């Protein structure tokens, strides 16, 4: 772990701490945690309905699919999506009576959604240089689009089933409607539709979207701290430790195994996808949890804990990669 990367992680923790102080001091209000007037939830809704959609629409509308390294992306997204789906299926199978129907999807996104921007970009640039950063950005361009779309579809399907629709057709229609008309999926579809027209974004619209999208990172970091202040640490760490272990160890191990021994990746491409898979939990997992009012305390704690532990696990993955396939 180089000093610039360590300083970047420290800066992230400082931003989270600022949010915690703001929440602890109740500078934005004294509403009860979990209520509609809870300041942490208000900020999460602002991110979910305004800032994240702007970022997703602009990203997909400007996405140049002709230059993407599809074989490289295949090596990352297929194992990651497969493991996330298996975690979801396992958590759905073991869901206890009385546990929220949305819990399996929230656990899956906590274990699978990495912090590809705040942590991933400086790691890729600092360790792999410009070539590695270019490969990492290719993953980032599709990261939120694929994972959020998959888990939104799964959680909406569970909610539709839970509402006891009379027929499979009614359940399917409700799932599709709630998945498409959604603050995450709808901007993605709209952005892709705009991209297919071949029209450039008007300068004013592009400036507005860029300004709104830029707010996602600082807002989400401070939101993690505020949520920690309002919801506190979880009472049980048993399930939380499993989610953090899956994020920092299981998923990168699967990506490494499939990428190296199945697909034959070596050197820089292998190192980039493994280190991207090994990133700590991203703040979008918390926004997702607050959207469905499920496990906010657990997801907040997992985000903070995985970021701290990443300081120890990242050098281990880098050492393994340098030994097996130097870049």
KASUL-V31825 format. One line per field, one symbol per residue. phi: phi as a letter, one per 40 degrees, with the letter a starting at -180 (. if undefined). Layout:
# KASUL-V31825
phi->???
This chain:
# KASUL-V31825
phi->.ccdcccccccccccccdcccccccfcbhbccdgccccdcccccccccbbccdccccccccbccccbccccccdcccccccccccccdccccccdcdgcdccddcccccccbccccccbccccccccbgccccccccccdcbcccccccccccccccccccccfccbccccccccccccccacccccccccccccccgcccddccccccccccccccccccccdcccccccgcccbbcccccccccccbccccccccccccccgcbgcdcccccccccccccccccccccdbfbfccccdcccccccccddccdccccccccccadb
